[in-house]
Amino acid sequence: MTKKNKKIIYAIIGIIILIAIIIIVAIISNKPMLIDHTPPETQSIIEALKKKYPDKDYKKLNDGKFLNEDTSFSKYSFINNNSIYIFNPNKLDNGEFVYKKVYDIDKSIKVMNICPNFGADIKFYDYNDRIYTLHDNNTDNKIIDSYDMYLNANYRLSDYLKWNYSTEFLGKKVDYDFMSEYAYVKDNILYVKNYGNEKYPTLEKVNGNYESEKIIRIYNERILKTDKGFYELMNYFDTNLNKTITTTVKINMLTNYYDEVLTFTYKYVILKDYTLIPINDIMENRAQEYSYDYFISRFNYMSDVRYEEWWEEDNIEKNITLYASWIKNNEVNEIKSDGEVKASIIFDK
C-alpha cells in the first residue's frame, strides 16, 4: 500500500473516531437531540394537518357557539354552563351537532366534571366532594348503546343516588381540586386511582412531564390540560417494580397550537373555530392508535410510550455501544463506549 493511500485511510479513521466520540458524549450527557416541533407563528393547526393529510376534509360544527373550554363530554352527554345535554356522537362525522338539553342544574351546585355513561343515567362531580346522578325514571327504556336510549329517558335529579364521593368511593376523605374517573388533581399534582382486589383503590402520585405546570382540567378521563400544554395519561408495565405505572405524555401538536383548542369529545378535538379534528390525527409516533373512548391506553413496556414526547432523565437507559478498531503495525487500536450494541470497522494495514 502506498504512503498516500495510508494517509487517506488514517484520515477516514480519524473522522470515524471523531463522529463516534461526539455520539458517545451526546448519549452519556443524557441530552437527546429531539426534533423542534415549534410551528411558525403564522401557521394554524389546520395548515399543519393539511401538510400531513392533504386529502382530508375537516368539518366544522354547524352549531355549538355556546361551548367553552370547561365543557365536559362523555359518550352521549355533555355538561355546559351547569346544564346537561345529550347528543348524537355519530352525527359529528358530518359536522352535525345534534343535541338536546335535558336538565338545568340548580345554581347552588357548581359542576366540576361529567362521568362516563353507564346506561342512560348521567353522573357528575361538583366542587364540594359530591357525585350526583341525573337518573332515568323510564322503567321501559331499553339499555342499548345508542343515542335513542337517551332520547327515551325521563330524567330527574335523584336525591337517593347522591354521595360524598371520596368517603364513599375512595374509602376516606380526600381533598381535591379536580376529579375524573381514573385520576384526580390536588395542588397541581396528579394522583392515579389504582384498583385491585380491595374495595377501595390505592392512590399514587403520577410522575411525569406535566410537573411544575398549573393543571387546569382533565378531558375524556385521560387528556390533561395545564397552563402550558396538553398531555395524555398512559399506563405501562414496569418490569423492575412488577407493577403498572401511570405517566404523562405531551401531545405536541395540541401544545404547539394551544390557543386554538376549545374542548374534546371522545373522538374529536373541537377547535375554537368549531373545526372537528379526529384525535388520532394529532397524535404522533404512537405504538397503537388512540381509542375513541375513556379508557387509559396501556402498553406492555415503557419503551412503547412515545419516547420523543416523554423524557425523564432518571428513566434514560444507556444501551448503545460504539466500537471502532483498526490495525496498524500488527497492533489493534480501538475506541468504544459501554453498552450492548456493537459496530466495528476494521482496516487492513
C-alpha positions as CSV (number, residue, x, y, z in Angstrom):
1,M,0.0,0.0,0.0
2,T,1.4,3.4,-0.9
3,K,2.1,6.1,1.6
4,K,-0.7,8.3,0.1
5,N,-3.3,5.6,0.5
6,K,-2.3,5.0,4.1
7,K,-2.8,8.8,4.8
8,I,-6.3,8.6,3.3
9,I,-7.2,5.6,5.4
10,Y,-5.9,7.2,8.5
11,A,-7.9,10.4,7.7
12,I,-11.1,8.3,7.3
13,I,-10.4,6.5,10.6
14,G,-9.9,9.8,12.3
15,I,-13.2,11.1,11.1
16,I,-15.0,7.9,12.2
17,I,-13.4,8.2,15.7
18,L,-14.4,11.9,15.9
19,I,-18.0,11.1,15.0
20,A,-18.1,8.2,17.5
21,I,-16.8,10.5,20.3
22,I,-19.5,13.1,19.5
23,I,-22.3,10.5,19.6
24,I,-20.9,8.9,22.8
25,V,-20.8,12.3,24.5
26,A,-24.4,13.1,23.5
27,I,-25.6,9.7,24.9
28,I,-23.7,10.0,28.2
29,S,-24.8,13.6,28.8
30,N,-28.5,12.5,28.6
31,K,-29.2,15.3,26.2
32,P,-31.5,13.9,23.5
33,M,-31.3,15.6,20.1
34,L,-35.0,16.0,19.6
35,I,-37.0,17.5,16.7
36,D,-38.1,21.0,17.2
37,H,-41.9,20.9,17.0
38,T,-42.4,24.7,17.4
39,P,-44.6,25.8,14.5
40,P,-44.2,29.1,12.5
41,E,-46.2,31.9,14.2
42,T,-48.5,32.4,11.2
43,Q,-49.3,28.7,10.8
44,S,-52.5,27.2,12.2
45,I,-53.2,23.6,13.3
46,I,-55.3,23.1,10.2
47,E,-52.5,24.2,7.9
48,A,-50.1,21.9,9.7
49,L,-52.5,19.0,9.3
50,K,-53.1,19.7,5.6
51,K,-49.4,19.1,5.0
52,K,-49.7,15.8,6.7
53,Y,-53.1,14.8,5.3
54,P,-53.6,16.9,2.2
55,D,-56.8,14.9,1.1
56,K,-58.7,15.2,4.4
57,D,-61.7,17.5,4.7
58,Y,-62.1,18.7,8.3
59,K,-65.7,19.5,9.1
60,K,-66.9,22.4,11.2
61,L,-69.8,22.2,13.7
62,N,-73.0,23.6,12.3
63,D,-73.8,24.8,15.8
64,G,-72.1,25.0,19.2
65,K,-71.2,28.6,19.8
66,F,-72.3,28.1,23.4
67,L,-69.5,25.6,24.1
68,N,-66.5,26.7,26.1
69,E,-63.2,25.3,27.5
70,D,-64.9,23.9,30.6
71,T,-67.5,21.9,28.6
72,S,-67.0,18.2,29.5
73,F,-68.2,15.4,27.3
74,S,-68.9,11.8,27.8
75,K,-70.0,9.4,25.0
76,Y,-73.6,10.6,24.6
77,S,-73.9,13.6,27.0
78,F,-72.1,16.8,28.0
79,I,-72.3,19.5,30.6
80,N,-72.0,23.1,29.7
81,N,-72.6,26.1,32.0
82,N,-74.4,24.0,34.6
83,S,-76.8,22.5,32.1
84,I,-76.9,18.8,31.0
85,Y,-77.3,17.9,27.3
86,I,-77.4,14.7,25.3
87,F,-76.0,14.5,21.8
88,N,-75.5,12.1,18.9
89,P,-71.8,11.5,18.5
90,N,-72.2,9.7,15.2
91,K,-73.6,12.9,13.5
92,L,-70.3,14.7,14.3
93,D,-68.6,12.9,11.5
94,N,-70.6,15.1,9.1
95,G,-70.2,18.2,11.2
96,E,-73.8,18.0,12.5
97,F,-74.2,18.8,16.2
98,V,-77.4,17.1,17.1
99,Y,-78.2,17.7,20.8
100,K,-80.9,18.3,23.3
101,K,-80.9,20.0,26.7
102,V,-82.3,17.6,29.3
103,Y,-81.7,19.4,32.7
104,D,-80.7,22.7,34.2
105,I,-78.7,22.1,37.4
106,D,-79.5,24.4,40.3
107,K,-77.1,27.3,40.7
108,S,-76.3,26.2,44.2
109,I,-74.5,23.2,42.7
110,K,-71.3,24.1,40.8
111,V,-70.4,21.3,38.3
112,M,-66.8,20.2,38.1
113,N,-66.8,17.3,35.6
114,I,-69.0,14.7,33.9
115,C,-68.6,11.0,34.5
116,P,-68.6,8.2,31.8
117,N,-72.0,7.0,30.8
118,F,-73.4,3.7,32.2
119,G,-76.9,3.1,30.9
120,A,-79.0,6.2,30.4
121,D,-78.1,7.8,33.8
122,I,-75.7,10.8,33.7
123,K,-73.4,11.3,36.7
124,F,-71.3,14.3,37.5
125,Y,-69.0,15.7,40.3
126,D,-69.4,19.1,42.0
127,Y,-66.7,21.2,43.8
128,N,-67.9,20.0,47.2
129,D,-66.9,16.4,47.0
130,R,-70.2,15.1,45.9
131,I,-71.3,13.0,43.0
132,Y,-74.8,13.3,41.6
133,T,-77.0,11.2,39.3
134,L,-79.4,12.5,36.7
135,H,-81.5,9.4,36.8
136,D,-83.6,7.9,34.0
137,N,-87.1,7.2,35.5
138,N,-88.3,5.5,32.4
139,T,-88.5,1.8,33.5
140,D,-89.4,0.8,30.0
141,N,-86.3,2.2,28.4
142,K,-84.1,-0.4,26.8
143,I,-80.4,-0.4,27.7
144,I,-78.7,-0.1,24.3
145,D,-75.6,1.7,23.2
146,S,-77.5,4.3,21.2
147,Y,-78.5,8.0,21.3
148,D,-82.1,6.8,21.2
149,M,-81.8,5.4,24.7
150,Y,-81.0,8.9,26.0
151,L,-83.8,10.4,23.9
152,N,-86.3,8.0,25.5
153,A,-85.1,8.7,29.1
154,N,-87.2,10.5,31.6
155,Y,-84.7,12.5,33.6
156,R,-84.8,13.6,37.2
157,L,-82.0,14.6,39.6
158,S,-82.0,11.8,42.2
159,D,-82.0,12.5,45.9
160,Y,-81.0,8.9,46.6
161,L,-78.2,8.4,44.0
162,K,-76.1,11.2,45.6
163,W,-73.0,10.5,47.6
164,N,-70.0,12.2,49.3
165,Y,-67.6,11.0,46.6
166,S,-64.3,10.5,48.4
167,T,-65.5,8.7,51.5
168,E,-68.0,6.5,49.6
169,F,-65.7,5.6,46.7
170,L,-62.1,6.2,47.9
171,G,-62.6,5.0,51.4
172,K,-61.5,8.1,53.2
173,K,-61.9,11.9,53.0
174,V,-59.7,13.2,50.2
175,D,-59.3,16.8,49.2
176,Y,-59.0,17.5,45.5
177,D,-59.2,20.4,43.0
178,F,-60.4,18.2,40.1
179,M,-61.8,14.7,39.9
180,S,-62.1,12.3,37.0
181,E,-62.6,8.5,36.6
182,Y,-59.0,7.4,37.0
183,A,-57.2,10.4,38.4
184,Y,-57.6,13.5,40.4
185,V,-55.7,16.7,41.0
186,K,-54.6,18.4,44.2
187,D,-52.3,21.4,44.3
188,N,-51.2,20.8,40.7
189,I,-50.2,17.2,41.4
190,L,-51.9,14.4,39.6
191,Y,-52.8,11.2,41.5
192,V,-54.0,8.0,40.0
193,K,-56.6,5.6,41.4
194,N,-55.2,2.1,41.2
195,Y,-57.9,-0.6,41.6
196,G,-57.0,-4.1,42.7
197,N,-58.8,-6.8,44.8
198,E,-59.5,-4.4,47.6
199,K,-62.8,-2.5,48.0
200,Y,-61.0,0.9,47.6
201,P,-58.3,1.9,45.3
202,T,-54.7,2.9,46.3
203,L,-53.9,6.5,45.5
204,E,-50.4,7.2,44.0
205,K,-48.8,10.4,42.7
206,V,-48.2,10.4,38.9
207,N,-44.7,11.3,37.9
208,G,-44.5,12.9,34.5
209,N,-43.5,15.9,32.4
210,Y,-46.6,17.9,33.5
211,E,-45.0,18.6,36.8
212,S,-44.2,22.3,37.6
213,E,-47.1,23.4,35.4
214,K,-50.5,24.5,36.6
215,I,-53.2,21.9,36.0
216,I,-56.5,23.2,34.6
217,R,-58.6,20.1,34.0
218,I,-58.9,16.6,32.6
219,Y,-60.8,15.8,29.4
220,N,-62.1,12.3,28.4
221,E,-60.7,10.9,31.6
222,R,-57.2,10.9,30.1
223,I,-56.3,14.2,28.4
224,L,-54.6,16.6,30.8
225,K,-54.6,20.3,30.2
226,T,-52.1,22.6,32.0
227,D,-51.4,26.2,31.6
228,K,-48.6,25.3,29.1
229,G,-49.7,22.2,27.2
230,F,-51.8,19.1,26.7
231,Y,-50.8,15.6,27.9
232,E,-52.2,12.1,27.6
233,L,-52.3,9.8,30.6
234,M,-50.7,6.4,29.7
235,N,-50.0,3.2,31.6
236,Y,-47.1,0.9,31.1
237,F,-45.8,-2.2,32.9
238,D,-42.6,-1.6,34.8
239,T,-40.8,-4.9,34.9
240,N,-38.4,-3.8,37.7
241,L,-41.2,-2.7,40.0
242,N,-43.5,-5.5,38.7
243,K,-46.5,-3.1,38.6
244,T,-48.4,-0.8,36.2
245,I,-47.2,2.8,36.2
246,T,-49.2,5.8,35.0
247,T,-47.3,8.7,33.4
248,T,-48.0,11.6,31.1
249,V,-47.0,12.1,27.5
250,K,-47.0,15.5,25.9
251,I,-49.3,15.9,22.9
252,N,-47.0,18.0,20.8
253,M,-49.4,19.3,18.2
254,L,-52.0,20.4,20.6
255,T,-49.4,22.0,22.8
256,N,-47.9,23.9,19.8
257,Y,-51.3,25.2,18.9
258,Y,-52.6,25.5,22.5
259,D,-54.7,28.6,22.0
260,E,-56.7,27.1,19.2
261,V,-58.1,24.2,21.3
262,L,-61.6,24.6,22.8
263,T,-62.6,21.2,24.2
264,F,-62.8,17.4,23.4
265,T,-65.4,14.7,22.6
266,Y,-64.2,11.1,22.9
267,K,-63.3,11.2,19.2
268,Y,-62.7,14.8,18.3
269,V,-60.7,17.8,19.2
270,I,-63.0,20.8,18.9
271,L,-61.2,24.0,17.9
272,K,-62.3,27.5,18.8
273,D,-63.4,28.0,15.3
274,Y,-65.5,24.8,15.8
275,T,-63.4,22.7,13.4
276,L,-63.5,19.0,14.3
277,I,-60.2,17.0,14.2
278,P,-60.1,13.3,14.9
279,I,-57.8,12.9,17.9
280,N,-55.7,10.3,16.1
281,D,-54.7,12.9,13.5
282,I,-52.9,15.0,16.1
283,M,-51.2,12.0,17.8
284,E,-47.6,11.3,16.8
285,N,-45.5,8.1,16.9
286,R,-48.0,6.1,18.9
287,A,-47.3,2.4,19.4
288,Q,-51.1,1.9,18.8
289,E,-54.0,4.1,17.7
290,Y,-55.8,6.3,20.3
291,S,-59.1,4.5,21.0
292,Y,-62.2,6.7,21.0
293,D,-63.4,6.1,24.5
294,Y,-62.4,7.0,28.1
295,F,-60.0,4.1,28.9
296,I,-56.4,5.0,29.6
297,S,-54.1,3.3,27.0
298,R,-52.0,0.5,28.4
299,F,-48.6,-0.5,27.0
300,N,-46.5,-3.6,27.8
301,Y,-43.3,-1.7,28.2
302,M,-42.1,1.9,28.9
303,S,-40.3,1.7,25.5
304,D,-43.8,1.6,23.8
305,V,-44.5,5.1,25.2
306,R,-43.7,7.8,22.7
307,Y,-40.0,8.5,23.5
308,E,-39.7,11.9,21.9
309,E,-42.6,13.3,23.9
310,W,-41.9,11.6,27.2
311,W,-38.5,12.2,28.6
312,E,-37.3,12.0,32.2
313,E,-33.6,11.8,32.9
314,D,-34.0,9.1,35.6
315,N,-35.5,6.7,33.1
316,I,-32.9,7.0,30.4
317,E,-31.0,3.8,29.7
318,K,-27.6,3.8,28.0
319,N,-27.8,0.7,25.9
320,I,-25.6,1.6,22.9
321,T,-22.0,0.7,22.4
322,L,-20.0,2.4,19.7
323,Y,-16.8,0.4,18.8
324,A,-14.3,1.3,16.1
325,S,-11.0,-0.5,15.6
326,W,-8.2,-0.6,13.1
327,I,-4.9,-2.4,12.8
328,K,-1.6,-0.6,12.3
329,N,1.8,-2.3,12.5
330,N,0.1,-5.5,13.8
331,E,-1.4,-3.6,16.8
332,V,-5.1,-3.3,17.4
333,N,-6.2,0.3,18.1
334,E,-9.8,0.9,19.3
335,I,-12.3,3.3,20.9
336,K,-15.5,2.2,22.4
337,S,-18.2,3.1,25.0
338,D,-20.0,0.8,27.4
339,G,-23.3,-0.9,26.3
340,E,-24.8,-3.7,24.3
341,V,-24.9,-2.8,20.6
342,K,-21.5,-3.0,18.7
343,A,-20.5,-1.6,15.3
344,S,-16.9,-2.4,14.3
345,I,-14.8,-1.1,11.4
346,I,-11.6,-3.0,10.7
347,F,-8.9,-1.9,8.2
348,D,-6.0,-4.0,7.0
349,K,-2.6,-2.3,7.2
